[in-house]
Amino acid sequence: MVVFADLRAAQPGLWHEAAVDLRSASVLHDDSSDEIHANGVQKLKDNWFDALGELARGELVALADKFRSAGLLDGGAASALDTLQDAVDVAKRECDQAVESALNRGLTVSADGRVDLPADTAGLDVELLEFYRDDAQRMIDDAVEAATQADEAGRSAINNLKVDPDTTSTGRALELQAGAVQDALSMMRNQLPDGLTPQQQAEWWNALSAKQQQDFMRAVPLELSRLEGIPQSVKEQLSSSDRGYNALETLQYAQDHWDDTSDDIFPNNCAHFVSQALRAGGLDYKGKSTLDDNGWGRSKAGEWGWNTPDLPKVPEVEGLSHTRSWFNSEAQEEFFLRNGGEQVGVAGARPGDVVYFDYADGPGVGETDGEAHHAALVTGVLPDGEVLYTQHTPGAQSSSLQGRVPSLEQNEGRQQITVVRPKQTW
């Protein structure tokens, strides 16, 4: 448990330094795994065809998996520590502001964080001083509680990651990394002053640095938008309505329906889910014909109630209830980029954007280089730049993009990640 004195003396920058080192180690481990596959496993596969060659390949694959697991574990620890640094920094700032405000008003603050009236109140407005005392005490208590929650989440994340990479499968390491990311996300949520008055929430917001404000806007936009004390101009930025849809309403749909299969009408509903979320945010349909390659939405057949896609499985007729760009990842990506959308890159990703997983080498039968095979929504970005996405078929909420890609590439070949920000121009 964090106490007032701990928070006042905290040096969160040290955690950031540790996170930077862990992130570097994660990259090195991933690079080592890739090198083993490219210059070891693949070379043996191409040149050594007997049982002994198969055995040698198996040993190298096992070694590469250990490096991959270590990279995932290091990455998870880096996300947890980096977010812990941000969370405690915010809590410390709130606490320091409350203490300074109390002292400036003639109040006293004890070593354990108790705010009291001055010893001599003669000639003073005691009722007003009591109001200031209670206000400062609430903010100090809120900051200490937030720091405690962040500390507990950080401790949980690090403890869960304390496993032996030599005996931990890549799949298990990925689960642990994902758990650390969820702990990091909870740290951001727990920093929000939802238990304070709107006035105190406004004071909390104004005390943040510009970077910290942006961090919260990117990591927890929905929760931040619900705080009454947050400026309306900030909420308007969060909605990003200049795109032609309300990003907050799109994110709310994703949060409510990521595991809802009741509206699944296609064999794979990842792009369908993205389209539904954007439509829930207010993005208008374009076109009416299923065969319109520059349309996005329901077709005439769909409006007539024809929602079954179990027709001949050829691109020209599959899913007559919707245009192809509605339910096909590749067609959807192309449609948005042709109709006002822009590529923003992983580093520029914001909540409400769409992330496409494109085959870079075409590993599958019939797949071509650069063809998108999966779509998901960007629903958050952690302070260290970790992009979180929510998807359907299979359902996943706030998964780590950077954590997922290395394992995906190992199983399905090199991936090209494209982040698109749709914008209605029709």
N, C-alpha and C positions, 0 to 999 in steps of 0.2 A: 504494500500500500504506500502511495506517495503522500507525504505530509507537506505542509506549507514550506518548511525550511528546505526540504529536498527540492521543491520546485524553484524556489528562489535561487538556490545554488547550482541548479542544473546547467550543464554545458552540452546542449543537444548537438552542437556542431561536431563533436567527437564521433557521434553515431554516423553522421554523414561521411566522415573520412573512412570509417570502417566499411560503410556501404559501397563507396567508390572502389575500395580494394576488392571487395567481394564481387562486384560487378565485373571488374577486370578479370578476376579468376574465372568467373562464369564464362566469359567470352573465350578465354584461353582453353578451357575444357571443351567447349563446343567446337572450337577450331581443331583441337586435337582429334576429336571424334570424327569430324569431317575428313581430316587428312588420312586417318586410318582407313576409312571407307574408300576414299578416292584412290589412294596410293598403295593400299594393302589389300583390302577385301576385293575390290574390283579387279586389280591386277591378277590376283590369284584366280578369280572367276574366269578371266579371259585366257589364262595361260596354264592352269593346272587343273586337270579334269578328273583325276582319279579320286579314290576314297581318301587318300592321304591329303590331297589338296582340299577336299571338303572339310576334313578335320582342321586343317590349318586356318581355313576361312572362318570356321566356327570359333576358334580361339581369338582371332582378330575382332570378330563381331562382338564377342563377349567383352573384350578390352575396350572397344569403342563405346559399348553400352555403359561401362563403368564411368568413362569420361563424360558421357551424356548425362548420366545420373548426377554426377558431381556438379556439372554445369547447372542443372535444374535446381539442385539444393542451394548452391551458392546464389543463384539468381533470386530464389525465394527469400533467402536471408537478406539480400541486398534491398529488396522491395520493402521488407518489414522494417529494417533499420532506417532506411531513408524516410519512410513515412512516419516512423516513430520520432525522428528528428523534427520533421515538420509539425507533428502533432504537439510535441512538448514545447516547441518554440512558440506555437500559437497560445498554448495554455500559459506559458510563462509571461508572454506579452500581456495577456488578459489580467493575470495576477498582478504584475508590476504596475499596470495602469490603475487598477483598483487601489493598490497601496498608495501610489502617488496622489491619486485624487483624494483619498482619505486624509493624508497628511497635509495636503494643501488646504483642506477645510478645517484644520485644527483638531482633527481626530487623532487617536493613537492606534498603533497597530503593534500587537505583542509578537514575541518570537514564534508563537505557535499559530499566528494568523488571526487572532481575535481583534476585532475592531471595537474600540470603546470611545465614549465621550471624553473630552479633556477633564482633568481633575477639578478644575475650577470653571463652572459654567455661569458664573455671575454675569449678568448683562448680556448673555448670549441667547439666541433663539433656540431653545432646547428641542422644540418639536422639529425644526428644520434639521438640526444636527442629527437627531435620531433617524430622520429620513435618509440623510446622507450615510449614516452608519450602516443602516440596514441594506442600502443599495450596494455599498462597497463590500459588505460581508457576503451578500449573495454572489457577487462576481468573484470574490476570492474562493468561496466554496465551490462555485461552478468550475473554476479553473483547476483547482486541486482534484476535483472529481474527474474532470476530463483527462488530466495527466495520469491519474490512477488507472482509468480505463485503457488509455493508450499503453501504459506500462504493462498491464496485464495481457493485452492483445499481443504486444511485441514479445513478451516473455513466452506466451503460448506458441507463437510462430517459431521462435528460435528453438525452443525445446522440442517441438515436433520435427524440426529439421535435423536434429542431432541423431542421425542414423549413419550407418556404415555404407558408403556408396559401393563398396565391393560386394555387398550382399543385398543391395536394394535394387530392384528392377527399375528400368526406365519408366514403366507405367506407374509404379508406386512413387517414384521421385516426382513424376508429373503431378500426381495427386497431392503430394506434400507441398510442392511449389504453389499449386492452385490454392491450397489451404492458407499458405502464408500471404498470398495476394488478398484473400478474403479478410484475413486479419488486418492487413494494411488498410483495406477499404473501410473496415469497421472503425479503425482509428480516426479516419477522416469524418465519418458520421458522428462519432462520439464527441468530436470537438464542437459541433454545432450547438449553440446556446439555446436549444429549444425549450429549456425550462425557465428562461429569463423573460422579462417583460419586453415588449417591442422596443421601448426606449433603450434598454440594456443591450438588446440585440443590435440595435443601430450603433451603439457605442463600441460594441465588440467588433463589428464590421469595420468601422472607421479606424480602429486601432491596428488593423491588419496592414501589412505592407501590400503594395500592388501585386507582387508575385503571389503572396499568400491568398489574396482575393481570387486571383486567377486559378490557383490550385484548387480551391473549393468549387469554383464554377465548373471546372473540368471534371473533378472527381465525383462530386455528389450534387449534381445540378437539381435533381428533383427535390431532394431534402432541403437544399438551400432555398429553393424558390418558395417553400412553404413557411418560411420564417416571416412573420409579419413586419419585423423591423428592418428587413433588407430593402434597400431603395428600389423603387419601381423601375428605375432605369436599368438596374442590374437584372431584374426579372425579365425585362424586355430583351436584354442581351441573351439570357438563357434560353428564351423561346426561339430566338433566331428566326423570327417570322419573315425576314427579308428573303428567306429561301423559298417562300411559297408554301411552307408548312410550319407548324408549331413544333419545334424540336422537343419541348417538354411533353406534349401530348403523345408524340411518337415514342418517347422513352417510357411514358406511363403504360402505353399499350404493351411494349416489350416486357416490362416488369410484370404485368398482369397475365400475359399469355405465352411466355416463353416455353412453358410445359403444357399448354392447353392444346390437345389434339382434336378438339371438337370441330374445328374448321379445316382440318387437313383433307384436301381433295386431290392431291397429286402424290405420286410415288415418293417424291422428295420435295419437301415443303420449305426449304431454307429461303429461297428467293421469294416464294409466296408469302412467307412470314414477314420479310422485309417490306414487301409491297403493302401488306395489310397495315403494318405499323406506320408507314409513311402516309397511307390513306387516312388512318386514324388521326394523324397530325394535321390533316387538311390538304394534302397534295391532291390536286384534281386529276381525274382520269383524262387521258388523251386518246382519241380514236374510239371506234366502235367495232372494228372488224378484227377477227382473230388473225387474219392473214396480213394485217397491216404491220409491217416490220418497223414502223415508226409510231406505233401506238403503245399505250400502257394503260391497262385496266380491264374491265369486263367487256366481253363481246356482246353482240346482239343475242347470241345463243345463251350466254350466261344470264342476261337480263330476262330471258324467257324461262329461266330455271334449269337450264341444261348444265349441271355442275359435275358430271361424271367424266373423268379423263380416260376411262377404259375403252379407248378407241385404238385403231392401228397406231403402233408406237413409231410414228415418223414425225419429224419436226413440224411438217406443214399442217398436221391435223391434230396432234396431241394437245389435249386440254382446250377444246373448243369454247369452253366457258370463259376463258381469259386470253388476252393477247400473250404472245410468247414472252415478251419482255417482263410480264408480270410474274411468271413462275420459273423462268430459265435464267440462271445466274449470268451466263455470257451475254445473252440478249439484253438483260436488264442493265448490265454495266455499259454496254454499247449505247443503249437508249439514253441513259442519263448523261453520258458524255457528249452525245449528239444534241441534247436538248437542254443546254444551259448549265449542266453540272461541270464540276472541275475536279481534277486530281489534286489532292492536298498533301499526299505523302503521309507515312506513318507518324513522322515528327509533328505534322500539322493537324493530326486527327483531333476532332472535337465530338462530344456527344451529339448524336443525331446523324452523323456521317454513316456511310455504308462501307464495309470492308469486304473486298473480294479476294478469294484465294485462287490464283491463276497457276495452271501448270506451266512451269518454265521450260521443261524438257519434253512434255508430252509422254508421260510414262504409260498411260493406259491405252488400250486398244481403241483406235479411232480418235484419240485426243490429239490436239495440235498445240504447238507452243503458244503460251500466252492465253490459253482458253480458261475462262473462269469456271470452276467446278463447284464453288460454294460461296454463299453470301451470308453476311451477318451484320448486325448493327453495332456501331460503336456506342457504348452506354456509359463510358467513363474513362478518364485518364488520370493515373496516379501522379503525384508530384515529381517522381523520377522519370516520367515519360512512359511508364508502362500502360499500354493501351488495353482496355477491357472491352470485351465484346459479348453480346448476347445473341443466341442463335436458336434455331429450331431444326429438328430432324438431323441430328439428335438435339434435344433441348439442353441448353447450358446458359447460365446467367453469370455475367461479369467474369468471364474467363480471360486469362492473360494471353494476349496475342504473341508477345515476345517469348513467353514460356512454351506456347503450343507449337510454333513454327518449326523449331529444330527436330522435334519428334515426328511431326508430320512429314518433314522432308526425308527423314530416314525411312519412313514406311511408304511414301508415295512419290518421292522424287522432289527435286528442287522446286520451290514455290516462289512465285512473284506476288507480293502483296500490294494490292491497289486500293487506296482509300479514296472514295468519291464523295463529294458533297453535292447532292442533288439540288437543283434550283429550278423552280417552275418558270418556264419562259413561253408557255403555250396558253 
